[in-house]
Amino acid sequence: MTRKPTHPGNVFLEDVLKPLNLTITEAATMLGVSRKALSEFVNEKASLSPEMAIRISKATNTTAESWMNMQQKLTLWKTRMQEPTNIIPFPLPDCQED
C-alpha cells in the first residue's frame, strides 16, 4: 500500500501561506473567495475544486493542472482504500489469427 498523498490544502498552507505570512482571511480576500471556503480547503475538510485551482494558480503563478493533479492523486488513493470487491472483469475478446 502506498502512503496517503498530501492534501493540496496542506501544500497551499505550508508552501504558500506560511512563507508569505498570510492569514486565511487575507488570502481569501486576495483569491476572491470566502474565508470559510478557503479555511475548509486548507484544513482538509473540502476537496480542491477546479475553480479554486485556477484562482490559486493565478495568484501563485503556477498551473491549475499541478494543483488538480494533487487532488486527483488523493481522491484516487481514498477511493482505492474503499475499492469494491464485487467486480467481475469483462471477458477478453478472442484473438483470431487469419
C-alpha positions as CSV (number, residue, x, y, z in Angstrom):
1,M,0.0,0.0,0.0
2,T,1.3,3.4,-0.9
3,R,1.3,6.3,1.5
4,K,-1.6,8.7,1.5
5,P,-0.9,11.7,-0.8
6,T,-0.7,15.1,0.7
7,H,-3.9,17.2,0.5
8,P,-3.4,20.2,-1.7
9,G,-4.8,22.4,1.0
10,N,-1.9,21.4,3.2
11,V,0.6,22.1,0.4
12,F,-1.1,25.6,-0.1
13,L,-0.8,26.3,3.7
14,E,2.8,25.1,4.1
15,D,4.3,26.2,0.8
16,V,2.3,29.4,0.1
17,L,0.5,30.9,3.1
18,K,3.1,30.4,5.8
19,P,6.2,31.5,3.8
20,L,4.2,34.7,2.8
21,N,2.9,35.2,6.3
22,L,-0.6,35.4,5.0
23,T,-3.7,34.7,7.1
24,I,-6.6,32.7,5.8
25,T,-8.7,35.9,5.7
26,E,-6.0,37.9,3.8
27,A,-5.5,35.0,1.3
28,A,-9.3,34.5,0.8
29,T,-9.7,38.2,0.0
30,M,-6.8,38.1,-2.5
31,L,-8.2,34.9,-4.1
32,G,-11.8,36.3,-4.2
33,V,-13.3,33.5,-2.2
34,S,-15.0,33.4,1.2
35,R,-12.9,32.9,4.3
36,K,-14.9,29.8,5.1
37,A,-14.3,28.2,1.7
38,L,-10.5,28.7,2.0
39,S,-10.5,27.6,5.6
40,E,-12.3,24.3,4.7
41,F,-9.8,23.7,1.9
42,V,-6.7,24.4,4.0
43,N,-8.0,22.4,6.9
44,E,-8.6,19.4,4.5
45,K,-12.4,19.4,5.1
46,A,-13.0,20.2,1.4
47,S,-11.5,19.0,-1.8
48,L,-9.9,21.3,-4.3
49,S,-12.4,22.5,-6.9
50,P,-11.3,23.4,-10.5
51,E,-12.3,27.0,-9.8
52,M,-10.2,27.2,-6.7
53,A,-7.3,25.6,-8.6
54,I,-7.5,28.3,-11.2
55,R,-7.6,31.0,-8.6
56,I,-4.6,29.6,-6.7
57,S,-2.7,29.1,-10.0
58,K,-3.2,32.8,-11.0
59,A,-2.3,34.0,-7.5
60,T,0.9,31.9,-7.3
61,N,2.0,31.8,-10.9
62,T,1.6,28.0,-11.0
63,T,-0.6,25.8,-13.1
64,A,-4.1,24.8,-12.2
65,E,-3.2,21.3,-13.5
66,S,-0.5,20.9,-10.9
67,W,-3.0,21.6,-8.1
68,M,-5.7,19.4,-9.7
69,N,-3.1,16.6,-10.0
70,M,-2.5,16.7,-6.3
71,Q,-6.3,16.5,-5.6
72,Q,-6.7,13.7,-8.2
73,K,-4.0,11.6,-6.6
74,L,-5.6,12.0,-3.1
75,T,-9.1,11.2,-4.4
76,L,-7.9,8.1,-6.2
77,W,-6.0,7.0,-3.1
78,K,-9.1,7.4,-0.9
79,T,-11.2,5.6,-3.4
80,R,-8.8,2.7,-3.6
81,M,-8.9,2.3,0.2
82,Q,-12.6,1.5,-0.3
83,E,-12.4,-0.4,-3.5
84,P,-15.4,-2.6,-4.3
85,T,-14.9,-6.3,-4.2
86,N,-17.9,-7.4,-6.3
87,I,-16.5,-6.5,-9.7
88,I,-16.3,-9.2,-12.4
89,P,-13.8,-8.5,-15.1
90,F,-15.1,-8.3,-18.7
91,P,-14.1,-11.2,-20.8
92,L,-11.2,-10.6,-23.2
93,P,-12.1,-10.8,-26.8
94,D,-10.9,-13.8,-28.7
95,C,-7.9,-13.0,-30.8
96,Q,-8.3,-14.9,-34.1
97,E,-5.4,-15.2,-36.5
98,D,-6.0,-15.3,-40.2
